[in-house]
Amino acid sequence: MSEQTGGGKKPTASEAAKALGRLGGLKGGKARAASMTPEERSAIARKAVLTRWAKARAGEVLKALEKDPEKIGTIVEKAVAAALTPKPLLAQVAFDLIDADSEDYKSLGKALQGIGLNAYQLDRGLKPRKLPFNTFAGTFEEQPSAELASTLFVRIEAVFKQLGIRGRTFVAVGRDYAWDIKRLG
């Protein structure tokens, strides 16, 4: 009696191949995951989530069209409008100054406002929320994130030179963002 089929007959070549393939796939998946960096695993997971979301969204659209086929023009128009609508980027900048006093930090803050970075960020209710003292943020027109980050580094470097200050700067740029400010401790 065969354990794989649970019956008295021998497995077919096709069934045996499936079982062997499955066994190799189970081992291979773990080995592949173990050989990847966390960033690679995250990128694959993100792609899978986006694919599932897109399929679910497409299903919703198809159901809506089955109910009212006349809506196709409206749906296409909305999709095109959404694709063409510029999406702002959020840039966050944090810095540590070397051998600086409070006046250096104040001067830098004023200069950063001149390039679109502020010491506050608007919350969901459009109220300004104060950021930590060495953190600035701003929203910018749609462009490649890396391009905006490079542009900001060049502008910030010019400000540092103009003010005669030195330090380290962190710049993060992204489109899909969520944030909050909480007092801890």
N, C-alpha and C positions, 0 to 999 in steps of 0.2 A: 504494500500500500504506500502511496506517495504522500509525504507530508505536505508538499507544496499545494497539491490540488485537493487534499482532504478526501479523495475518493480512491477507488481501487484501480483506476487507470493511470498509465504513465503520462507525464506532461508532454505536450507536443513541443517541437523544437521552438515554436514561437513563444509558448508560455515560458519555457526555460530561458530563452533569450531575454524576455521581459524581466524575469526574476533576477537574472544576473545583472542586467542593465540598472535595475532599481538598486541593487546592492552596491554597485559601483558608484551610482549617483549619490547615494547617501554618504558614502565615504568621501567621495570627491568634493561634495559641497562643503563638508567640514574642513577638509584640507585646504580648499580654495579660500574659505573665510579666514582660516588661521594664517594664511600667507599674505593677507591684505592688511593695509594700514587702516586705522579707524576712519580716516578721511575717505578711502576708497569704499569701505563698507557703507559709510554714510551716504555717499553719492549714489550707490546702487539702490539703497533703501529709498532715497529721495525720488529717484527715477521711478521706482515701482509705485510709490504713493501717488505721484503725479499721473502715471498711466492709469491707475485705478480710478482716480478722481476724474480724469478726462472721460473714461468709459462711462462712469456713472452720470456725468453731466450730459454726455451725448445721449444716453438713454432717456434722461429727462426731456431733452429737446425733442427726441423722436416721439415720445408719448404726447407731448404738447401738440406736435404737428398732426398726429393721428386724430386728435380731438378737433383740431381746427387747421386744415391744410392751408388756409388763406394767410396764416401767420408767418409763413416762411420768409416773406419779404421783410417783415418787421424783425424777425430773429436774425437774418443775415445783416440787416442794417445795424442792429445793435452790436453784433459781433465785430463788424468792420469799424464802427465808431469806437468800440473799446480798444481794438487793436491800434487805432490811429491816435488815441488820446495819449498825450505825453504823460509819463508816470514819473513823478519827482523822485529824486534820490535823497536819502538822508546821509549826511556826512557827520561823523562824530570825531572830534579831535581832543586828545588829552596830551598833556605835556608835563615834564619835570624840568625846571630850570636849574642850571648849575650856578652856584654862588650868586643867587638873586635875592633881592629884598622885595617887600610887598609892593613898592612902586614899580618894579620891573613887571610883576604880575598884572598890576592895573594897566600899565602902558600896553602890554601885550594884549590884554582883553579888549581894550579900545581899538587897537589895530586890527584884531581879528574880526571885529564887527564890520570893519571896512571891506572885508572880503566875504561877507555873508555868513559868518559864524557868530553865534550868540551864546551868552551865558545862561540862556533859558531855552526851553522847548515847549511848544504848545501841547497840552494834553488833549484827550478825546473831546473834552468840553470846550476846547479852544482857549483854555486859561494858561497863561505862561507859568511854567514850573522851573524854578531855579535849579541849575545843574551843579554838581560838585565844583569847587572853586577852580580846578585846573582843567575843566571839561567844557568844551564848546560844541555846538551842533548847528546845522543849517540844512535847509532843503534846497536842492539845485535841480535845474532842468535835466530832462532825460539825456543821457549820454552813457558811453561805456563806463562802468564803475572804476576800472583801473585807470582810465583816462582822467576822471575826476580826482581820484586819489593822487595821481602824479601832479596834476595841476595845483591841487591844494598844497602838496609838499613844496613845490616851487614858490608859491605865494607866501607860505609860512616861513620858508627859509629867507626870503627877501625881507620879511618883517623882522625876523631875528637879527639879520645883518643891520637893518636900519636902526634898530633899537640897541644894538651892541650887546645882545644877550646870547647865551649858549644854553643848550639843553637837548633833551630827547623828546620826540614827538610821535604820537600814535595817531594814525588816521584810519578810520573804518568807513566804508561806503557801501550802501545797500539799498535795495528797493523794497523788499519785503521785510518789514521790521516791526517789532513790538518792543515797548520799553515801559519802565515804571521807575519811580524814585521812591525809596522808603528809608526812613530813619531806622537804623539797627542799633541795638544795645541800649 
